[in-house]
Amino acid sequence: MKPQLLSKKQIISELQKLNNWKLVEKEILKTFEHRDFVQAMGFVNSVAILAEKYDHHPDIDIRWNKVTLTLSTHSAGGLTEKDFSLAKEMENISH
């Protein structure tokens, strides 16, 4: 069954619960800054484990100590609850 797309109102509400995530068209994204490359890669590995657990995989862009994560449910054509649930989990492991 295809995940249910969130309405614009639901997306805005969910974004308010997150710290510094941005809405760009049909995706949400955030750049996490770390002390150095090794710490950034450790974060990416933790994100990979979460993504497998959720069976939902973000786009990941790594720039030395900065990791940008982008979420969207491609099979639904936009944002679903899966995106916001995973974003919250990523927030938790980023500290």
KEFILUM-710836 format. One record per residue (C-alpha): residue in one letter; x, y, z. Coordinates in steps of 0.1 Angstrom, whole numbers, plus 5000, padded with zeros to 4 digits. Layout:
N
aXYZ;...
# end
This chain:
95
m500050005000;k501350344990;p502050585019;q499650875024;l500851215013;l500651485040;s498751805033;k500652135033;k499052215067;q500351885081;i503751945067;i504052285083;s502852145116;e505451855114;l508252095105;q507552305136;k508351995157;l511851965141;n514952175146;n516152365115;w514752135088;k513752315056;l511052245031;v512252254995;e509552164970;k508551804979;e511451735003;i512751825037;l516451875044;k518851965071;t522652015072;f524251865103;e527752005112;h530251795131;r533651855146;d535551675118;f535251435089;v535551125112;q532651245134;a530651325103;m531150975089;g530250815122;f526951015120;v526350895084;n526950535096;s524350585123;v521950725098;a522450425076;i521450195104;l518350395111;a517450405074;e517650025072;k515449995103;y512850225088;d513350085053;h513350445043;h516650595029;p517550965027;d519751125001;i523051205018;d525551475008;i528851475027;r531151785026;w534051725051;n532351795084;k528851875070;v526251615062;t523051715044;l520151475047;t517251505023;l513951315029;s511051245006;t508850935000;h509550894963;s506950614960;a504250854972;g505551154952;g506151374982;l506251395020;t504651135043;e504751055080;k507750825073;d509851125064;f509051315096;s509451005118;l512950935104;a513851305107;k513051295144;e515150985149;m518051155130;e517751455153;n518051225183;i521251055171;s522951385160;h523651495196;
# end
